[in-house]
Amino acid sequence: MEKFGKSQSVERREDDRFLRGLGRYVDDTAPLAALHGYVFRSPYAHGVIKSLDVEAAKAALGVQLVLTSKVLEDFGIIGKMEASLLKNQDGQTAPNTDRFLLAKDKVRFVGEPVAMVFAETLAQARAAVELIWLEIEDLPAHMDVQPGGASLHDKAPDNVAFDWAMGDLVQMETAKSEAAHVLSFDIADNRIICNSMEPRGCWAELEKGRLHLCVNGQGVWAQKTQLANMFGLAESEIRVTNPDVGGGFGMKAMSYPEYFLVAQATRMLGKPVRWMSDRSEAMLSDNAGRDLTSTATLTLNSDLKITGYQVQTFANMGAYSGQFAQPIQTQLFSKVLTGLYDIPVAYLQVTGIYTNTTQVDAYRGAGRPEAIYVLERVMDYAARSLGCDPWGFRRQNFISADNFPYKTASKVRYDVGDFHQVLDKVIEKCDLAGFEKRRMDSASKGLLRGMGLCCYIESILGDPTETSRVVFNEDGTVDLFVGTQSNGQGHETVYAQYLADQSGLPVEMINVIQGDSDKIPTGGGTGGSRSATVQNTATLALVRTLTERYAAFLGQYHNVDIASVSFDDEVFRVGGSNIVFSLIDAADLARTEGEQDLLDVTQSATLDDLSFPNGAHVSEVEIDPETGQSNVVRYVIVDDFGYLLNPMLVEGQVHGGVVQGLGQAMMEHVVYDENGQLLTASFMDYGMPRAGDVPMFEFNSVVVPSTANPIGMKGCGEAGTIGSMAAVSNAVMDALAGSGVTRADMPFTPQRVWSMLQAAV
């Protein structure tokens, strides 16, 4: 058996500098002499560009360059933004939407970049943008997430981006015809804006003729490849770095036009250039999340066992297909389509729709929260329709622990799980037996109280391969180079902690180095809850390589059989003697002996399979029926993440994820008018959760080690969001059901909840 992490709740090493304001973010690291970029964005949602006059802007004080699509073309840059394209049901690849760096002939959403000005100061760049004259022939905006309407792209008739399906429709129709019960429900999943604490930004410079782009992203290697493709450069001519990053959540995982424009400007001017989004720009131009509507159908036999599950979805793509967008509501959604339940037949059909809005792409969980939200709302609605206990209904349909490994109807292999144990523990921790008393106590104050359960599962995603590199320095410190990128998760702590645990190296002597394509040749970046599992698996493989090579070196040095040199996770021992070497001691000896190859060691590792975090979240809400004001007053969590390397960091990740899901459920909601103008473009209009909007969380763990990696980990970064959306929504529905409400969709703002109650009277 492998040696697992010691599960110590070590405080985050990086917090000392963050809390003292010593973090180095992209705007802190830009060269002082860098020019400032500012983007001229379309004020129209849809229209033909009749003329674009930038001459006055070019002549304005301090302006060094104005980029337009024509300027880029004249310089030979006609590349398009990357998009992941699916195969339609007819076998044809979905049409590409040809998104250029700057709008070329048409504009398709409010906020689309049309030109970019570079000047000596930010004030000068902003002033010059005001001098740009854009004439647009206005076209009708298509805002409905349904086929039809004004066409955005010639290649996409009826604004259909793709038509994708998975499963056996014939089997599904048979399940319907043979079922004792066939229940269908419509489920809406509202659009949100990520609103990371640090908005997007970047800067670029030329380093001895090489292009260096510094961007606050979620990895450097994909960006490097895209830069090379866009500019026709060799990857060796490009360096990409990520400094400290103040939140990513999937929204920063992909490239944006501004990054290429800044890089191109520095190539054309030979000077460093910087750009930083302001909050209004972010709300207009950051890729949004969610935004889909689904009709879900359950078929059940007379014993209320589920025999089939069908989901038909319309997913908003926004104006263009994003870098990851099409697979999210299709392939990633299907990974956990049937959740924790033993469902033999399933069918998923998704239609992507183009609308005159900002693109929709990855947001925390990317497809898994959407799938679990639909399923767990349906489980509650079905239990209510059938008049059965929603907790017992779930339990009787769980996959049994003795049925693992289990292949789902989506052909996904779950390695392990004990969902009954998780449910038993959450029943105990949430005091299910005492809920009716709490409900009556709320009623005595004139409040409606509801309890909601969500049983979730997710799969970690992303590149299964990662690389770790260790360099032993002369001063006794050790540099650990990693291929992921922290966005605030605490990677510097957990990676150093794990290496120290496995190698005996003093944790305070380990420096974690990330986010530089020159220092580590490959990496998968951060996303899909992959980081700690994949990176630490690579570190474990690295420690094996280190100990094997140092054991051979020490055996040769002491002229003994290599087999007599052992390593006990802290020190090497030479059998038959009292000779003991720590890894630091062994490295010092290797340096003295000129064994330089032992001082810089790299090792890669690939996961055997996916792992599947799972758990149960229980929320309780109170609602004032007179005002519609709703509050989450209690929240209990039981998660199975396998082995926990640092329980405190895991709990912090879950807390953050829960708040994001709760925020979407209770207040976050993007609203456009019929002309495609964003009405929620500031924090005056877009609700964000604050500390007073969330209760204290009670976090608990069940440990069922994964068999898909040698550490037994399952990943935790997105689970909080996946569990919280349905838990909160089901609690609101439970509170409202006694007043005659039969359907409740997020967000549960006071006006919406009050309206639902009034309509039910």
C-alpha positions in Angstrom: 0.0 0.0 0.0 1.2 3.5 -0.8 1.9 6.0 2.0 -0.9 8.5 2.1 -0.8 12.1 3.2 -0.9 12.7 6.9 -4.1 14.7 6.7 -2.7 17.6 8.8 -4.6 20.9 8.8 -1.5 23.0 8.1 -2.1 26.7 7.8 -1.6 28.2 4.3 1.9 29.4 3.8 0.9 31.9 1.1 -1.6 33.7 3.3 1.1 35.7 5.2 2.1 37.6 2.1 -1.5 37.9 0.8 -2.8 39.3 4.1 0.1 41.8 4.3 -0.5 43.1 0.8 2.7 41.5 -0.6 1.0 39.4 -3.3 2.3 40.0 -6.8 -0.6 40.1 -9.2 -0.6 40.9 -12.9 -1.1 44.6 -12.4 1.6 44.7 -9.7 4.2 43.1 -12.0 3.8 45.1 -15.2 6.9 47.1 -16.3 6.6 50.7 -15.0 7.3 52.1 -18.5 4.6 49.9 -20.1 2.0 51.6 -22.4 -1.6 51.3 -21.4 -4.2 49.6 -23.5 -7.9 50.3 -23.5 -10.6 48.5 -25.5 -13.3 50.2 -27.6 -16.3 47.9 -27.3 -19.5 47.6 -29.3 -22.5 49.4 -27.8 -24.7 47.4 -30.1 -25.8 43.7 -29.6 -26.1 43.0 -33.3 -25.3 45.0 -36.4 -23.3 45.4 -39.6 -20.2 47.7 -39.3 -20.7 50.4 -41.9 -17.7 52.5 -41.0 -15.0 52.6 -38.3 -13.0 55.9 -38.1 -10.0 55.8 -35.7 -8.0 58.7 -37.2 -8.8 61.1 -34.4 -7.9 58.5 -31.8 -4.6 57.9 -33.6 -3.8 61.6 -33.4 -4.7 62.0 -29.8 -2.2 62.9 -27.1 0.0 60.1 -26.0 -1.4 57.5 -28.4 1.1 55.1 -29.9 -1.1 52.6 -31.7 -4.7 51.8 -32.5 -5.5 48.2 -33.5 -8.5 47.4 -35.7 -9.3 44.2 -37.6 -7.8 45.9 -40.8 -4.6 46.8 -39.0 -4.2 43.2 -37.9 -4.9 41.9 -41.4 -2.4 44.3 -42.9 0.2 42.9 -40.4 -0.7 39.3 -41.4 -2.8 38.5 -38.3 -6.1 36.9 -39.5 -6.3 34.2 -36.9 -9.5 33.2 -35.1 -10.2 32.4 -31.5 -10.2 28.7 -30.6 -13.5 26.9 -30.2 -14.2 23.2 -29.3 -16.6 21.9 -31.8 -18.9 18.8 -31.4 -20.1 16.2 -33.8 -23.8 16.7 -34.5 -26.3 13.8 -34.5 -25.9 13.6 -38.2 -22.1 13.0 -37.8 -21.1 16.4 -39.2 -18.9 18.7 -37.2 -20.7 21.7 -35.8 -19.9 24.8 -37.8 -17.2 27.2 -36.5 -18.4 30.7 -35.9 -15.1 32.5 -36.9 -14.6 34.8 -34.0 -11.8 37.3 -34.8 -9.7 39.2 -32.3 -11.5 42.4 -33.2 -15.0 42.6 -34.8 -14.6 42.5 -38.6 -17.8 42.9 -40.5 -20.5 42.6 -37.8 -20.8 43.0 -34.0 -22.7 40.3 -32.2 -22.8 41.3 -28.5 -22.6 44.4 -26.4 -19.0 44.6 -25.2 -17.4 42.8 -28.2 -14.0 44.3 -28.9 -13.9 46.5 -32.0 -10.6 48.4 -31.6 -7.9 48.8 -29.0 -5.9 51.9 -28.2 -2.4 52.0 -26.7 -1.2 55.2 -25.1 1.4 56.4 -22.6 -1.2 56.6 -19.8 -4.5 54.9 -19.1 -6.3 58.3 -19.0 -4.9 59.1 -22.5 -6.0 55.7 -23.9 -9.5 56.1 -22.4 -9.8 59.6 -23.8 -8.7 58.5 -27.3 -11.3 55.7 -27.3 -14.0 58.4 -26.9 -12.8 59.8 -30.3 -13.5 56.6 -32.2 -16.5 56.9 -34.6 -18.4 53.6 -35.2 -21.4 53.5 -37.6 -23.6 50.4 -37.2 -26.5 49.2 -39.3 -28.6 47.9 -36.4 -30.0 44.3 -36.7 -32.6 42.6 -34.5 -31.1 40.9 -31.5 -31.8 37.2 -31.0 -32.2 36.7 -27.2 -34.3 33.6 -26.8 -32.6 30.3 -26.1 -34.6 28.7 -28.8 -33.9 28.1 -32.5 -35.0 30.8 -34.9 -34.8 34.6 -34.8 -32.3 37.0 -36.5 -29.4 35.0 -37.8 -26.0 35.7 -36.1 -23.9 33.5 -38.4 -24.4 32.4 -42.0 -23.1 29.0 -41.1 -25.6 28.4 -38.3 -29.2 28.3 -39.7 -31.8 29.1 -37.1 -28.9 30.0 -34.7 -28.4 26.4 -33.9 -24.7 26.0 -32.8 -24.9 22.2 -32.5 -27.4 19.3 -32.1 -25.8 16.6 -29.9 -27.1 13.4 -28.4 -25.9 10.5 -26.2 -27.6 7.3 -25.4 -30.2 5.0 -26.9 -33.5 6.8 -27.7 -35.2 3.6 -28.7 -34.5 2.1 -25.3 -35.7 5.2 -23.6 -39.0 5.1 -25.5 -39.4 1.5 -24.5 -38.7 2.4 -20.8 -41.5 5.0 -21.1 -44.0 2.6 -22.6 -43.3 0.0 -19.9 -43.2 2.3 -16.9 -45.7 2.5 -14.2 -44.9 6.2 -13.8 -43.6 8.7 -16.4 -42.8 12.1 -14.9 -41.5 15.2 -16.7 -40.3 18.5 -15.3 -38.9 21.7 -16.7 -35.7 23.0 -15.0 -34.1 26.4 -15.6 -30.4 27.1 -14.7 -29.9 30.9 -14.7 -26.9 32.7 -16.2 -24.3 34.1 -13.9 -21.2 36.3 -14.1 -18.1 35.0 -12.4 -16.9 38.3 -10.9 -13.5 37.0 -9.7 -12.0 39.4 -7.1 -9.2 40.2 -9.5 -10.5 41.1 -13.0 -8.7 39.8 -16.1 -5.5 41.5 -17.1 -2.2 41.0 -18.8 1.0 42.6 -20.0 3.6 41.8 -22.6 7.2 42.7 -23.5 10.0 41.5 -25.7 12.8 39.6 -23.9 15.9 39.5 -26.1 13.6 39.1 -29.1 11.2 36.6 -27.5 7.6 37.4 -26.7 6.8 37.3 -23.0 3.1 37.4 -22.1 2.2 37.6 -18.4 -1.5 36.9 -17.8 -3.6 36.1 -14.8 -4.8 32.8 -16.1 -5.2 29.2 -15.0 -2.1 27.8 -16.8 0.5 28.9 -19.3 1.0 26.1 -21.8 -2.3 26.3 -23.7 -1.9 30.1 -23.9 1.6 29.6 -25.3 0.4 27.2 -28.0 -2.4 29.6 -29.0 0.0 32.5 -29.2 2.3 30.5 -31.5 -0.6 29.5 -33.7 -2.0 33.0 -33.9 1.3 34.7 -34.8 3.0 32.0 -36.7 5.8 31.8 -34.2 7.7 28.8 -32.8 6.8 28.0 -29.2 10.5 28.4 -28.3 10.1 32.1 -29.2 7.4 32.6 -26.6 7.3 32.7 -22.8 4.1 32.8 -20.8 3.9 33.4 -17.1 1.1 33.5 -14.5 1.8 35.6 -11.3 -0.4 35.4 -8.3 -4.0 35.1 -9.5 -7.0 36.4 -7.6 -9.6 33.9 -8.5 -10.2 32.0 -11.7 -13.2 29.6 -11.3 -13.0 28.4 -15.0 -13.6 31.9 -16.4 -9.8 32.5 -16.6 -9.0 29.0 -18.0 -9.4 30.2 -21.7 -7.8 32.9 -23.9 -9.5 36.2 -24.6 -8.9 38.6 -27.5 -7.2 41.2 -25.2 -4.3 38.8 -24.5 -3.4 38.5 -28.2 -4.0 42.2 -28.9 -1.6 43.2 -26.1 1.0 40.7 -27.3 0.6 42.0 -30.9 1.0 45.6 -29.8 4.3 44.9 -28.0 5.5 43.1 -31.1 4.6 46.1 -33.3 5.9 48.8 -31.0 8.8 47.0 -29.4 7.7 48.4 -26.1 6.0 46.8 -23.1 2.3 47.0 -23.0 -0.3 46.4 -20.2 -4.1 46.0 -20.0 -6.4 45.6 -17.0 -10.1 45.1 -17.1 -12.3 47.3 -15.0 -15.4 45.8 -13.4 -17.9 47.0 -16.0 -15.7 45.6 -18.7 -15.5 42.3 -16.9 -19.3 42.1 -16.6 -19.6 42.8 -20.3 -16.8 40.7 -21.7 -15.9 37.8 -19.3 -17.4 34.5 -20.3 -20.6 33.9 -18.4 -21.7 30.6 -16.8 -24.7 28.2 -16.8 -27.7 29.6 -18.8 -29.6 26.5 -19.9 -33.2 25.1 -19.7 -33.9 21.4 -19.6 -36.9 19.1 -19.7 -36.1 16.0 -17.7 -38.2 12.8 -17.7 -38.0 9.9 -15.2 -39.6 6.5 -15.8 -40.3 4.3 -12.8 -41.7 0.9 -12.1 -44.4 0.2 -9.5 -41.8 -0.1 -6.8 -40.5 3.4 -7.6 -37.3 2.2 -8.9 -36.0 4.4 -11.7 -35.9 2.6 -15.1 -35.0 5.4 -17.4 -33.9 9.1 -17.4 -34.1 11.5 -20.3 -32.9 15.1 -20.5 -33.5 17.5 -23.4 -31.6 20.8 -23.1 -31.3 24.1 -24.8 -28.0 25.7 -23.9 -27.1 29.3 -24.5 -23.7 29.6 -26.2 -23.8 33.4 -26.4 -22.6 35.1 -29.7 -19.8 32.6 -30.4 -18.7 29.1 -29.4 -16.1 29.5 -26.7 -12.9 27.6 -26.2 -14.5 24.9 -24.1 -18.2 25.8 -24.3 -19.7 23.1 -26.5 -18.4 20.1 -24.6 -19.6 21.5 -21.2 -23.3 21.1 -21.5 -22.9 17.8 -23.5 -19.9 15.6 -22.8 -19.1 17.0 -19.4 -22.8 17.1 -18.4 -23.0 13.4 -19.4 -20.2 12.4 -17.1 -22.5 12.5 -14.2 -25.9 12.4 -16.0 -27.4 9.7 -13.8 -25.7 10.9 -10.6 -25.6 8.4 -7.7 -28.5 6.4 -9.0 -28.7 2.9 -10.5 -30.4 4.0 -13.8 -30.1 1.4 -16.6 -31.3 3.6 -19.5 -30.5 7.2 -20.2 -30.7 9.6 -23.1 -29.3 13.2 -23.3 -30.0 15.5 -26.2 -28.6 19.1 -26.2 -29.2 21.9 -28.7 -26.7 24.8 -28.5 -28.2 28.2 -29.4 -26.4 31.4 -30.5 -27.7 34.6 -28.9 -26.6 38.2 -29.0 -25.0 37.9 -25.6 -21.5 37.4 -24.1 -20.1 33.8 -24.6 -21.0 31.2 -22.1 -18.2 28.9 -21.1 -16.6 27.2 -18.1 -17.7 28.2 -14.6 -16.9 26.3 -11.4 -17.8 22.7 -12.1 -18.4 23.1 -15.9 -21.3 20.8 -16.8 -21.3 18.7 -13.6 -23.2 21.3 -11.5 -25.7 21.7 -14.3 -26.3 18.0 -14.6 -26.6 17.4 -10.9 -28.9 20.4 -10.5 -31.3 19.0 -13.1 -31.2 15.5 -11.6 -31.6 16.5 -8.0 -34.4 19.0 -8.6 -36.2 16.2 -10.6 -35.7 13.7 -7.7 -37.4 16.2 -5.3 -40.2 17.1 -7.7 -40.8 13.4 -8.5 -40.9 12.4 -4.8 -43.4 15.2 -4.2 -45.5 14.1 -7.2 -45.5 10.5 -6.0 -46.2 11.4 -2.4 -43.1 9.6 -1.1 -40.2 10.6 1.1 -37.5 12.3 -1.0 -34.7 10.9 1.2 -36.0 7.3 1.0 -36.7 7.7 -2.7 -33.0 8.6 -3.2 -31.8 5.8 -1.0 -33.7 3.0 -2.7 -32.3 4.1 -6.1 -28.6 4.5 -5.0 -25.9 2.4 -6.6 -25.1 -0.2 -3.9 -21.6 -0.1 -2.5 -21.0 -3.7 -3.6 -21.8 -2.9 -7.2 -18.5 -0.9 -7.7 -16.8 -0.5 -10.1 -20.0 0.5 -11.8 -20.5 1.5 -15.4 -23.3 4.2 -15.8 -25.7 4.4 -18.7 -23.3 7.1 -20.0 -20.6 4.5 -20.2 -18.6 6.2 -17.4 -16.9 3.9 -14.9 -17.2 4.9 -11.2 -14.4 3.2 -9.3 -15.7 3.3 -5.7 -18.5 4.8 -3.6 -20.6 4.3 -0.5 -23.6 6.6 -1.0 -25.7 5.0 1.7 -23.0 5.7 4.3 -22.8 9.4 3.1 -26.6 9.7 3.5 -26.7 8.1 6.9 -24.0 10.5 8.1 -25.8 13.6 6.8 -29.1 12.5 8.3 -27.3 12.3 11.7 -25.4 15.6 11.3 -28.4 17.7 10.0 -30.7 16.4 12.7 -33.4 15.3 10.3 -35.5 14.1 13.2 -35.6 17.5 14.7 -36.6 19.4 11.6 -40.3 19.4 12.1 -39.8 21.2 15.5 -37.6 23.8 13.7 -40.3 24.2 11.1 -42.9 24.9 13.8 -40.6 27.3 15.6 -40.2 29.3 12.3 -44.0 29.1 11.8 -44.6 30.7 15.2 -42.6 33.7 13.9 -44.7 33.9 10.7 -41.9 32.3 8.6 -41.9 29.4 6.2 -39.1 26.9 6.7 -37.9 24.3 4.3 -35.2 21.7 4.1 -33.5 20.6 0.9 -31.2 17.7 0.1 -28.8 17.3 -2.8 -26.9 14.0 -3.3 -24.1 14.7 -5.8 -21.3 13.1 -7.6 -18.7 14.7 -9.9 -15.7 13.6 -11.9 -12.3 15.2 -12.0 -11.4 16.4 -15.5 -8.5 17.7 -17.5 -5.2 16.3 -18.6 -4.5 13.1 -16.6 -0.7 13.7 -16.9 1.4 16.1 -14.9 5.0 16.8 -14.2 7.0 17.6 -11.0 10.5 18.8 -10.9 12.8 19.2 -7.9 16.0 21.3 -7.8 18.3 21.1 -4.7 19.9 24.5 -4.1 23.2 25.2 -2.5 21.6 27.0 0.4 19.7 23.9 1.5 16.4 25.0 0.0 14.5 22.9 -2.5 12.5 24.2 -5.5 9.5 22.2 -6.5 8.3 23.1 -10.0 4.6 22.2 -10.8 2.5 22.2 -13.9 -0.7 23.6 -12.3 -1.6 27.2 -11.4 -3.0 28.3 -8.1 -5.9 30.8 -8.2 -6.1 31.0 -4.5 -6.6 27.3 -3.5 -3.5 27.0 -1.4 -1.3 25.0 -3.8 1.9 26.3 -2.3 0.9 24.8 1.0 -0.5 21.4 -0.1 2.3 20.7 -2.6 5.1 21.5 -0.1 3.2 19.6 2.6 2.9 16.5 0.5 6.5 16.5 -0.8 7.7 16.9 2.8 5.5 14.1 4.0 6.8 11.7 1.3 10.5 12.7 1.3 11.4 13.9 4.8 12.4 17.3 3.4 11.7 20.1 5.8 8.5 21.8 4.6 9.8 25.2 5.4 12.7 24.7 3.0 10.5 23.8 0.0 9.7 26.6 -2.5 6.8 25.8 -4.8 7.3 27.4 -8.2 4.5 27.6 -10.8 3.3 29.5 -13.8 6.3 29.9 -16.0 6.6 28.1 -19.4 10.4 28.5 -19.4 10.8 26.7 -16.1 8.7 23.6 -16.6 8.2 22.3 -20.2 4.6 21.0 -19.9 1.6 21.2 -17.6 -2.1 20.9 -17.6 -2.9 24.1 -15.6 -5.8 24.2 -13.1 -9.4 23.2 -13.7 -11.7 20.3 -13.3 -10.7 19.6 -9.7 -7.5 18.0 -11.0 -4.7 20.0 -9.4 -3.9 18.3 -6.1 -4.7 14.8 -7.3 -2.7 14.9 -10.6 0.2 17.1 -9.3 0.7 15.1 -6.1 0.6 11.9 -8.1 3.5 13.3 -10.2 5.3 14.3 -7.0 4.9 10.8 -5.6 6.4 9.4 -8.8 9.2 11.9 -8.5 10.0 10.9 -4.9 10.2 7.3 -6.0 12.7 8.3 -8.7 14.7 10.4 -6.3 14.9 7.7 -3.7 15.9 5.0 -6.2 18.6 7.2 -7.8 20.0 8.4 -4.4 19.9 4.9 -3.0 22.0 3.7 -6.0 24.4 6.7 -5.5 24.8 6.1 -1.7 25.3 2.4 -2.3 28.1 3.1 -4.8 29.6 5.8 -2.6 29.8 3.5 0.5 30.7 0.5 -1.7 27.8 -1.6 -0.5 25.0 -3.5 -2.3 22.3 -1.1 -3.4 19.7 -3.5 -1.9 21.1 -2.7 1.5 20.3 1.0 1.2 16.7 1.7 2.4 14.5 4.8 2.6 11.8 5.1 5.3 10.1 8.3 4.1 12.5 10.4 6.1 16.0 9.2 5.8 18.2 6.7 4.0 19.8 4.0 6.0 22.8 1.9 5.0 22.3 -1.7 6.2 24.8 -3.1 8.6 26.0 0.3 9.7 24.8 3.4 11.6 25.1 5.6 8.5 22.0 7.8 8.0 21.4 10.4 5.3 18.5 12.7 4.9 17.6 13.7 1.4 19.2 17.1 1.9 22.4 15.4 3.2 22.4 13.1 0.2 22.0 16.1 -2.1 24.9 17.9 -0.5 27.1 14.8 -0.9 26.0 14.5 -4.6 27.0 18.1 -5.1 30.4 17.5 -3.5 30.9 14.5 -5.7 29.9 16.3 -8.8 26.7 14.3 -9.4 24.8 17.2 -10.9 22.1 15.0 -12.5 20.9 14.2 -8.9 20.4 17.9 -8.1 17.7 18.5 -10.8 15.3 15.7 -11.3 12.0 15.7 -13.2 9.3 13.0 -13.3 5.9 12.8 -15.0 2.9 10.6 -14.0 -0.5 9.8 -15.5 -3.6 8.9 -13.6 -5.0 5.5 -14.3 -8.6 6.7 -14.4 -11.0 9.5 -13.2 -12.0 9.7 -9.6 -15.4 10.7 -8.4 -15.9 13.0 -5.4 -19.4 12.7 -4.0 -21.4 13.8 -1.0 -24.7 15.1 0.4 -25.6 18.7 1.2 -28.5 19.7 3.3 -29.8 23.3 3.4 -32.5 24.9 5.5 -34.1 28.2 4.6 -36.6 30.6 6.2 -38.9 32.7 4.1 -41.0 35.7 5.1 -44.2 35.3 3.0 -45.1 38.9 3.4 -42.0 40.1 1.6 -40.5 37.1 -0.1 -37.2 37.6 1.7 -35.4 34.2 1.9 -32.5 33.3 4.1 -30.3 30.2 4.2 -30.2 29.6 8.0 -28.5 26.2 8.2 -26.1 24.2 6.0 -24.7 20.8 6.6 -22.2 19.0 4.4 -20.9 15.4 4.2 -18.4 14.9 1.4 -16.4 11.9 0.3 -13.1 13.2 -1.2 -11.1 10.0 -0.4 -8.0 10.8 1.6 -7.6 14.4 2.6 -4.0 15.8 2.6 -5.0 19.0 4.4 -8.6 19.0 5.8 -8.6 22.7 6.5 -7.8 23.6 2.9 -10.4 21.2 1.7 -13.0 22.7 4.0 -12.1 26.2 2.7 -12.5 25.0 -0.9 -15.9 23.6 0.0 -17.0 26.8 1.8 -16.1 28.9 -1.3 -17.9 26.5 -3.6 -21.0 26.5 -1.5 -21.2 30.3 -1.4 -20.9 30.4 -5.2 -23.8 27.9 -5.6 -25.8 29.6 -2.9 -25.2 33.0 -4.6 -26.6 31.7 -7.9 -29.6 30.2 -6.1 -30.5 33.2 -4.0 -29.5 36.3 -5.9 -27.1 36.1 -8.8 -28.8 36.6 -12.2 -27.8 38.1 -15.5 -30.5 40.1 -17.2 -30.5 41.5 -20.8 -33.2 43.6 -22.4 -34.8 42.7 -25.7 -32.1 44.7 -27.5 -29.3 42.8 -25.9 -28.3 45.5 -23.5 -26.9 44.1 -20.2 -29.1 45.5 -17.4 -27.0 43.9 -14.6 -23.7 45.5 -15.5 -22.6 46.7 -12.0 -22.8 45.6 -8.4 -25.7 48.1 -8.0 -27.7 45.7 -10.2 -26.1 42.3 -9.9 -26.5 40.6 -6.5 -23.4 39.0 -4.9 -23.5 37.0 -1.7 -22.0 38.7 1.4 -21.0 37.2 4.7 -24.4 38.0 6.2 -26.1 36.0 3.4 -24.6 32.7 4.4 -24.8 30.7 7.6 -21.9 28.9 9.4 -21.2 25.7 7.5 -20.9 22.3 9.2 -18.4 20.2 7.2 -18.0 16.5 7.7 -16.1 13.8 5.8 -16.6 10.2 4.8 -13.4 8.5 3.5 -13.7 6.0 0.7 -10.3 6.0 -1.0 -10.3 6.2 -4.8 -8.6 3.4 -6.7 -7.9 5.6 -9.7 -4.7 7.1 -8.2 -2.1 5.9 -5.7 -2.9 8.5 -3.2 -6.6 7.6 -2.9 -7.7 11.2 -3.5 -10.8 12.4 -5.3 -10.5 16.1 -5.8 -12.5 18.8 -4.0 -12.3 22.1 -5.8 -15.8 22.2 -7.4 -17.9 20.0 -5.1 -19.3 22.8 -3.0 -20.9 24.5 -6.0 -22.2 21.2 -7.4 -23.9 20.3 -4.1 -25.2 23.7 -3.1 -27.4 24.8 -6.0 -29.9 22.0 -5.7 -29.7 21.8 -1.9 -30.7 25.4 -1.5 -33.3 25.3 -4.3 -34.9 22.2 -2.9 -35.1 23.8 0.5 -36.9 26.8 -1.0 -39.3 24.5 -2.8 -40.0 22.6 0.4 -40.8 25.9 2.2 -43.1 27.1 -0.5 -44.9 23.8 -1.3 -47.3 24.1 1.6 -48.5 27.4 0.1 -49.4 25.8 -3.2 -46.3 26.6 -5.2 -45.5 23.7 -7.6 -42.4 25.0 -9.4 -39.6 27.3 -8.1 -36.6 28.3 -10.3 -33.5 30.2 -9.3 -32.7 32.9 -8.3 -34.9 33.2 -5.3 -34.9 36.9 -4.9 -37.6 38.5 -2.7 -39.6 39.8 -5.7 -39.6 36.4 -7.4 -40.5 34.4 -4.2 -43.2 36.9 -3.3 -44.6 36.6 -6.9 -44.6 32.8 -6.7 -46.6 33.0 -3.4 -49.1 35.5 -4.8 -49.6 33.4 -7.9 -50.3 30.3 -5.8 -53.0 32.0 -3.7 
